[in-house]
């Protein structure tokens, strides 16, 4: 007969090997490279909160916990706001992969016998999010309907084309080819100065003048890939790696929005007591570490994989993301395969908004915070209010307003006015206007 004591021992033993209990909501807890006698128990404290109790059983060697958080499905944790605290409520150092922030390695000092893994609300709070109903206005009196378009220019979906590691072929191959197609690319750069003993690629530093010329032309976008693509040891080092790259990008784009994509890079490890969201908010970054299709030839069948992915995103009206490393024969992606993928994008250009990652992220965020409200209307005019919850200095991508007009407005000039301008267009059943993403009052009216 099994006693309660035996059952508890079995539970602890299971946890010591690789805990995954229904009570943990899909979270997996295990030791990192340890098979000794020490054990732990993991307990869910609620939504996105977990306590781990450690029994060292006299063990004196260093111990490290590995915790894998669910990254998909209804139990998925918001990984970039997760921190770990000890029983004294002190933030603990955690190691994570640059592109897998949902996998935590927690070194346990001898004095620590328990810790809490938890998601914490961002310091500035959560952004305002409106509903689809808030973004559509249908007026029976004027017969006009207006909506904030899913994507600019009446496009069905969006596509971003990313390049990592600021490799010389980005200047010699990728950018000239993108310009042939009329496409904008996003270039994840490592702009830090050379460090003693490092073997990292420092082409951005040695080709700074060429990158400066690219940014002056204004048809490409830079993004943060950390200063040196080597990871970081501790809060101060991580701060330097993110802030150093951000500052270098801002210097090349004076007067522009500071909002940029951040990808800390595969094959790197980052140690910090802080959440990733802390760094994102402090340096005006957004997380671009997941959701992108790798286009390196070594994966095989990349052109066809892109064709299928793009078709799926077009059908669903979503943002398709792809990324490259080096372009050229014998490198990660051949020029022929690169051009073949761009040819596929070109075939769908009338339905695709091909833009930089920051441009697309801005539009999505602006739209998700925006709201339309009726002010007044009559048979020949509609007055309405556009409210935006984003910060104008960072979020400067114009929003597209789409209007459906009544038959009585046909063959008449239509004017859209706000406090600063007036735009006149010939009436059609459907009209589009690009407007700044700021709160404004508008009047659309049909002229006699």
NUNU-965046 format. One line per field, with one value per residue (C-alpha): residue number from 1; x, z, y. Coordinates in nm, 3 decimals, padded with zeros to 5 digits. Example, Ala and Ser with C-alpha at 12.3 -4.5 7.8 and 13.67 -1.06 7.14 Angstrom:
i <- (1; 2)
c1 <- (01.230; 01.367)
c3 <- (00.780; 00.714)
c2 <- (-00.450; -00.106)
This chain:
i <- (1; 2; 3; 4; 5; 6; 7; 8; 9; 10; 11; 12; 13; 14; 15; 16; 17; 18; 19; 20; 21; 22; 23; 24; 25; 26; 27; 28; 29; 30; 31; 32; 33; 34; 35; 36; 37; 38; 39; 40; 41; 42; 43; 44; 45; 46; 47; 48; 49; 50; 51; 52; 53; 54; 55; 56; 57; 58; 59; 60; 61; 62; 63; 64; 65; 66; 67; 68; 69; 70; 71; 72; 73; 74; 75; 76; 77; 78; 79; 80; 81; 82; 83; 84; 85; 86; 87; 88; 89; 90; 91; 92; 93; 94; 95; 96; 97; 98; 99; 100; 101; 102; 103; 104; 105; 106; 107; 108; 109; 110; 111; 112; 113; 114; 115; 116; 117; 118; 119; 120; 121; 122; 123; 124; 125; 126; 127; 128; 129; 130; 131; 132; 133; 134; 135; 136; 137; 138; 139; 140; 141; 142; 143; 144; 145; 146; 147; 148; 149; 150; 151; 152; 153; 154; 155; 156; 157; 158; 159; 160; 161; 162; 163; 164; 165; 166; 167; 168; 169; 170; 171; 172; 173; 174; 175; 176; 177; 178; 179; 180; 181; 182; 183; 184; 185; 186; 187; 188; 189; 190; 191; 192; 193; 194; 195; 196; 197; 198; 199; 200; 201; 202; 203; 204; 205; 206; 207; 208; 209; 210; 211; 212; 213; 214; 215; 216; 217; 218; 219; 220; 221; 222; 223; 224; 225; 226; 227; 228; 229; 230; 231; 232; 233; 234; 235; 236; 237; 238; 239; 240; 241; 242; 243; 244; 245; 246; 247; 248; 249; 250; 251; 252; 253; 254; 255; 256; 257; 258; 259; 260; 261; 262; 263; 264; 265; 266; 267; 268; 269; 270; 271; 272; 273; 274; 275; 276; 277; 278; 279; 280; 281; 282; 283; 284; 285; 286; 287; 288; 289; 290; 291; 292; 293; 294; 295; 296; 297; 298; 299; 300; 301; 302; 303; 304; 305; 306; 307; 308; 309; 310; 311; 312; 313; 314; 315; 316; 317; 318; 319; 320; 321; 322; 323; 324; 325; 326; 327; 328; 329; 330; 331; 332; 333; 334; 335; 336; 337; 338; 339; 340; 341; 342; 343; 344; 345; 346; 347; 348; 349; 350; 351; 352; 353; 354; 355; 356; 357; 358; 359; 360; 361; 362; 363; 364; 365; 366; 367; 368; 369; 370; 371; 372; 373; 374; 375; 376; 377; 378; 379; 380; 381; 382; 383; 384; 385; 386; 387; 388; 389; 390; 391; 392; 393; 394; 395; 396; 397; 398; 399; 400; 401; 402; 403; 404; 405; 406; 407; 408; 409; 410; 411; 412; 413; 414; 415; 416; 417; 418; 419; 420; 421; 422; 423; 424; 425; 426; 427; 428; 429; 430; 431; 432; 433; 434; 435; 436; 437; 438; 439; 440; 441; 442; 443; 444; 445; 446; 447; 448)
c1 <- (00.000; 00.140; 00.151; 00.123; 00.498; 00.570; 00.349; 00.531; 00.868; 00.753; 00.640; 00.975; 01.165; 00.962; 01.029; 01.399; 01.406; 01.182; 00.872; 00.567; 00.250; -00.100; -00.085; 00.204; 00.008; 00.263; 00.571; 00.865; 01.113; 01.435; 01.794; 02.051; 02.322; 02.279; 02.198; 02.281; 02.061; 01.931; 01.562; 01.296; 00.923; 00.739; 00.401; 00.175; 00.074; -00.169; -00.169; 00.193; 00.338; 00.535; 00.730; 01.021; 01.139; 01.487; 01.616; 01.994; 02.029; 02.379; 02.477; 02.759; 02.823; 02.654; 02.297; 02.106; 01.735; 01.607; 01.255; 01.079; 00.766; 00.490; 00.534; 00.218; -00.145; -00.375; -00.120; 00.161; 00.353; 00.440; 00.810; 00.947; 00.789; 00.902; 01.142; 01.269; 01.286; 01.423; 01.248; 01.380; 01.209; 01.542; 01.564; 01.782; 02.024; 01.876; 02.043; 01.848; 01.914; 01.893; 01.601; 01.436; 01.342; 01.088; 01.368; 01.529; 01.848; 01.853; 02.184; 02.103; 02.335; 02.391; 02.171; 01.868; 01.622; 01.324; 01.240; 00.933; 00.907; 00.645; 00.520; 00.509; 00.318; 00.535; 00.636; 00.440; 00.137; -00.016; -00.095; -00.455; -00.619; -00.946; -01.183; -01.253; -01.593; -01.419; -01.228; -01.537; -01.799; -02.124; -02.355; -02.713; -02.782; -02.499; -02.477; -02.098; -01.896; -01.533; -01.285; -00.920; -00.770; -00.601; -00.300; -00.199; -00.292; -00.563; -00.311; -00.420; -00.111; 00.237; 00.586; 00.916; 01.253; 01.523; 01.902; 02.112; 02.470; 02.556; 02.752; 02.940; 02.708; 02.419; 02.582; 02.724; 02.432; 02.116; 02.056; 02.125; 01.896; 01.620; 01.640; 01.601; 01.269; 01.168; 01.153; 01.253; 01.467; 01.541; 01.906; 01.988; 02.327; 02.606; 02.762; 02.982; 03.356; 03.605; 03.671; 04.015; 04.048; 03.712; 03.663; 03.328; 03.250; 03.304; 03.206; 02.956; 03.234; 03.470; 03.193; 03.031; 03.049; 02.863; 02.589; 02.565; 02.509; 02.237; 02.050; 02.069; 01.888; 01.608; 01.486; 01.617; 01.574; 01.820; 01.742; 01.916; 02.109; 02.310; 02.644; 02.865; 02.644; 02.812; 02.549; 02.601; 02.703; 02.501; 02.269; 02.533; 02.677; 02.331; 02.250; 02.563; 02.496; 02.141; 02.194; 02.516; 02.351; 02.043; 02.252; 02.450; 02.128; 01.974; 02.288; 02.246; 01.877; 01.861; 01.516; 01.350; 01.148; 01.374; 01.150; 01.342; 01.322; 01.543; 01.671; 01.945; 02.068; 02.088; 02.378; 02.407; 02.338; 02.213; 02.235; 02.021; 01.803; 01.560; 01.284; 01.337; 01.048; 01.255; 01.515; 01.256; 01.076; 01.387; 01.545; 01.229; 01.264; 01.014; 01.081; 01.158; 01.303; 01.037; 00.783; 01.022; 01.095; 01.467; 01.577; 01.927; 01.977; 02.098; 01.737; 01.644; 01.352; 01.347; 01.191; 00.897; 00.865; 00.842; 00.582; 00.360; 00.413; 00.334; 00.016; -00.099; -00.035; -00.218; -00.519; -00.525; -00.428; -00.122; 00.238; 00.479; 00.839; 01.147; 01.516; 01.847; 02.209; 02.461; 02.380; 02.605; 02.742; 02.880; 02.722; 02.409; 02.172; 02.257; 02.174; 01.960; 01.742; 01.722; 01.598; 01.352; 01.191; 01.172; 01.012; 00.737; 00.682; 00.672; 00.392; 00.179; 00.292; -00.056; -00.176; 00.137; 00.264; 00.640; 00.796; 01.047; 00.977; 00.942; 00.701; 00.480; 00.497; 00.407; 00.101; -00.020; 00.025; -00.131; -00.432; -00.482; -00.500; -00.719; -01.091; -01.345; -01.635; -01.927; -01.957; -02.244; -02.370; -02.618; -02.696; -02.378; -02.124; -01.988; -01.789; -01.597; -01.315; -01.005; -00.840; -00.496; -00.334; 00.024; 00.307; 00.345; 00.724; 00.771; 00.465; 00.467; 00.347; 00.038; -00.290; -00.514; -00.881; -01.112; -01.447; -01.749; -01.972; -02.344; -02.478; -02.593; -02.227; -02.130; -01.996; -01.918; -01.591; -01.523; -01.321; -01.161; -01.064; -00.890; -00.750; -00.434; -00.522; -00.779; -00.764; -00.990; -01.065; -01.320; -01.601; -01.599; -01.774; -01.453; -01.188; -00.868; -00.689; -00.363; -00.373; -00.120; -00.161; -00.267; -00.600; -00.783; -01.129; -01.226; -01.505; -01.572; -01.822; -01.957; -01.942; -02.255)
c3 <- (00.000; -00.098; 00.185; 00.149; 00.229; -00.069; -00.297; -00.196; -00.258; -00.602; -00.679; -00.575; -00.772; -01.084; -01.043; -01.004; -01.341; -01.555; -01.402; -01.615; -01.410; -01.520; -01.229; -01.401; -01.713; -01.952; -01.780; -01.773; -01.486; -01.467; -01.353; -01.600; -01.635; -01.288; -01.175; -00.805; -00.498; -00.477; -00.563; -00.611; -00.614; -00.845; -00.760; -00.962; -00.771; -01.035; -01.387; -01.501; -01.153; -01.031; -00.714; -00.706; -00.368; -00.362; -00.125; -00.171; 00.051; 00.138; -00.224; -00.242; -00.614; -00.817; -00.922; -01.215; -01.284; -01.640; -01.693; -02.030; -02.054; -02.305; -02.605; -02.800; -02.726; -02.457; -02.183; -02.352; -02.114; -02.209; -02.195; -02.229; -01.899; -01.694; -01.401; -01.120; -00.752; -00.445; -00.108; -00.004; -00.312; -00.477; -00.855; -00.956; -01.246; -01.533; -01.852; -02.177; -02.542; -02.763; -02.959; -02.697; -02.409; -02.296; -02.187; -01.855; -01.689; -01.323; -01.132; -00.766; -00.505; -00.196; 00.011; -00.218; -00.133; -00.328; -00.610; -00.786; -01.165; -01.259; -01.529; -01.415; -01.568; -01.762; -01.565; -01.801; -01.805; -02.100; -02.423; -02.495; -02.735; -02.913; -03.084; -03.453; -03.386; -03.261; -03.589; -03.810; -03.833; -04.029; -04.049; -04.169; -04.217; -04.459; -04.592; -04.543; -04.378; -04.272; -04.136; -04.044; -04.307; -04.201; -04.408; -04.598; -04.960; -04.962; -04.936; -04.815; -04.614; -04.523; -04.593; -04.429; -04.557; -04.289; -04.305; -03.999; -03.885; -04.099; -04.346; -04.638; -04.888; -04.754; -04.915; -05.222; -05.302; -05.093; -05.110; -05.485; -05.564; -05.334; -05.511; -05.847; -05.722; -05.543; -05.207; -04.862; -04.640; -04.268; -04.172; -03.828; -03.752; -03.498; -03.486; -03.177; -03.191; -03.207; -02.874; -02.778; -02.871; -03.049; -03.377; -03.450; -03.785; -03.760; -04.113; -03.998; -03.828; -04.127; -04.377; -04.173; -04.454; -04.691; -04.435; -04.373; -04.746; -04.749; -04.463; -04.621; -04.922; -04.685; -04.863; -04.615; -04.241; -03.964; -03.662; -03.339; -03.338; -03.030; -03.042; -03.080; -03.129; -02.834; -02.562; -02.222; -01.868; -01.624; -01.633; -01.713; -02.004; -02.149; -02.112; -02.308; -02.584; -02.648; -02.586; -02.789; -03.100; -03.050; -03.020; -03.334; -03.532; -03.398; -03.497; -03.857; -03.862; -03.705; -03.670; -03.729; -03.490; -03.250; -03.254; -03.397; -03.402; -03.160; -03.218; -02.979; -03.217; -03.233; -03.065; -02.793; -02.419; -02.214; -01.836; -01.658; -01.352; -01.557; -01.799; -02.170; -02.167; -01.942; -02.219; -02.495; -02.327; -02.214; -02.561; -02.775; -02.919; -03.006; -02.989; -03.327; -03.202; -03.336; -03.608; -03.902; -04.176; -04.211; -04.574; -04.550; -04.825; -04.568; -04.453; -04.801; -05.025; -04.910; -05.220; -05.210; -04.832; -04.886; -05.161; -04.928; -04.628; -04.832; -04.970; -04.618; -04.495; -04.793; -04.726; -04.361; -04.405; -04.182; -04.158; -04.330; -04.205; -04.363; -04.279; -04.454; -04.347; -04.633; -05.003; -05.267; -05.413; -05.144; -04.871; -04.666; -04.948; -05.318; -05.526; -05.753; -05.464; -05.322; -05.655; -05.693; -05.360; -05.458; -05.788; -05.593; -05.381; -05.698; -05.839; -05.537; -05.510; -05.570; -05.257; -05.040; -04.836; -04.853; -04.585; -04.303; -03.981; -03.781; -04.038; -04.017; -03.639; -03.607; -03.830; -03.640; -03.303; -03.413; -03.559; -03.253; -03.033; -03.263; -03.240; -03.464; -03.310; -03.481; -03.410; -03.642; -03.994; -04.259; -04.614; -04.752; -04.472; -04.190; -03.897; -03.690; -03.440; -03.477; -03.145; -03.132; -02.819; -02.946; -02.886; -03.195; -03.167; -03.198; -03.395; -03.713; -03.980; -04.151; -04.106; -04.403; -04.374; -04.618; -04.709; -04.874; -05.018; -05.100; -05.455; -05.398; -05.368; -05.712; -05.973; -05.704; -05.553; -05.206; -04.947; -04.633; -04.384; -04.051; -03.856; -04.068; -04.424; -04.687; -04.939; -05.245; -05.449; -05.716; -05.569; -05.621; -05.438; -05.237; -05.134; -04.930; -04.741; -04.547; -04.219; -03.938; -03.644; -03.400; -03.245; -03.484; -03.586; -03.950; -04.182; -04.511; -04.736; -05.089; -05.275; -05.461)
c2 <- (00.000; 00.342; 00.595; 00.973; 00.984; 00.758; 00.966; 01.287; 01.125; 01.016; 01.370; 01.517; 01.251; 01.327; 01.698; 01.634; 01.465; 01.683; 01.836; 01.884; 01.871; 01.967; 02.212; 02.393; 02.476; 02.330; 02.477; 02.236; 02.250; 02.046; 02.058; 02.180; 01.912; 01.767; 01.412; 01.423; 01.388; 01.746; 01.782; 02.046; 02.087; 02.326; 02.476; 02.700; 03.015; 03.135; 03.271; 03.321; 03.264; 02.963; 02.883; 02.637; 02.501; 02.347; 02.078; 02.055; 01.744; 01.857; 01.922; 02.181; 02.203; 02.483; 02.412; 02.558; 02.527; 02.508; 02.635; 02.619; 02.832; 02.752; 02.983; 02.898; 02.821; 02.955; 02.878; 03.072; 03.297; 03.658; 03.577; 03.928; 04.039; 03.737; 03.779; 03.555; 03.658; 03.482; 03.444; 03.787; 03.937; 04.017; 03.986; 03.692; 03.664; 03.460; 03.336; 03.315; 03.255; 03.562; 03.423; 03.199; 03.426; 03.166; 02.929; 03.028; 02.908; 03.013; 02.973; 02.906; 03.060; 02.841; 03.072; 03.039; 02.763; 02.894; 03.131; 03.264; 03.287; 03.544; 03.776; 04.138; 04.425; 04.674; 04.984; 05.209; 04.981; 04.803; 04.989; 05.078; 04.833; 04.903; 04.659; 04.619; 04.774; 05.091; 05.122; 05.131; 05.405; 05.359; 05.659; 05.619; 05.991; 06.070; 05.713; 05.724; 05.451; 05.494; 05.244; 05.230; 05.001; 04.679; 04.781; 05.097; 05.163; 04.899; 04.616; 04.274; 04.177; 04.302; 04.168; 04.255; 04.134; 04.128; 04.085; 03.996; 04.067; 04.377; 04.163; 04.330; 04.158; 04.362; 04.665; 04.494; 04.261; 04.291; 04.665; 04.707; 04.412; 04.537; 04.873; 04.699; 04.560; 04.879; 04.697; 04.821; 04.598; 04.594; 04.550; 04.414; 04.569; 04.517; 04.865; 04.826; 04.905; 04.621; 04.453; 04.311; 03.945; 03.932; 03.743; 03.900; 04.058; 04.435; 04.527; 04.789; 04.983; 04.954; 05.039; 05.311; 05.568; 05.336; 05.274; 05.646; 05.700; 05.432; 05.593; 05.937; 05.794; 05.690; 05.376; 05.116; 05.059; 04.972; 04.755; 04.659; 04.330; 04.433; 04.612; 04.304; 03.993; 03.819; 03.819; 03.982; 03.899; 04.102; 04.400; 04.662; 04.463; 04.398; 04.765; 04.859; 04.608; 04.728; 05.099; 05.108; 04.969; 05.187; 05.504; 05.420; 05.374; 05.696; 05.887; 05.770; 05.864; 06.212; 06.359; 06.022; 05.809; 05.618; 05.311; 05.014; 04.635; 04.441; 04.088; 03.979; 03.710; 03.333; 03.157; 03.423; 03.406; 03.699; 03.728; 03.986; 04.031; 04.240; 04.159; 04.202; 04.450; 04.677; 04.717; 04.738; 05.025; 05.211; 05.215; 05.242; 04.891; 04.619; 04.247; 04.088; 03.761; 03.525; 03.467; 03.499; 03.245; 03.172; 03.189; 03.034; 02.775; 02.520; 02.472; 02.350; 02.444; 02.805; 02.955; 02.717; 02.760; 03.133; 03.092; 02.888; 03.117; 03.426; 03.272; 03.183; 03.537; 03.685; 03.463; 03.566; 03.931; 03.902; 04.025; 03.784; 03.807; 03.652; 03.692; 03.638; 03.644; 03.668; 03.693; 03.539; 03.219; 02.988; 03.198; 03.139; 03.240; 03.237; 03.542; 03.325; 03.205; 03.555; 03.690; 03.403; 03.493; 03.858; 03.758; 03.582; 03.893; 04.104; 03.888; 03.985; 04.344; 04.484; 04.301; 04.339; 04.628; 04.562; 04.778; 04.795; 04.608; 04.929; 05.075; 04.767; 04.743; 05.110; 05.072; 04.766; 04.935; 05.263; 05.087; 04.868; 05.179; 05.391; 05.468; 05.644; 05.841; 06.012; 06.387; 06.492; 06.434; 06.540; 06.431; 06.592; 06.568; 06.355; 06.494; 06.240; 06.210; 05.992; 05.913; 05.749; 05.610; 05.599; 05.845; 06.064; 06.106; 05.728; 05.619; 05.828; 05.585; 05.737; 05.554; 05.481; 05.577; 05.399; 05.555; 05.397; 05.670; 05.676; 05.694; 06.056; 06.166; 06.034; 06.279; 06.537; 06.654; 06.517; 06.708; 06.564; 06.834; 06.842; 07.137; 07.157; 07.062; 06.996; 06.711; 06.710; 06.399; 06.314; 06.109; 05.735; 05.458; 05.400; 05.654; 05.628; 05.903; 05.878; 06.071; 06.127; 05.886; 06.157; 06.244; 06.477; 06.594; 06.536; 06.639; 06.465; 06.637; 06.626; 06.955; 07.085)
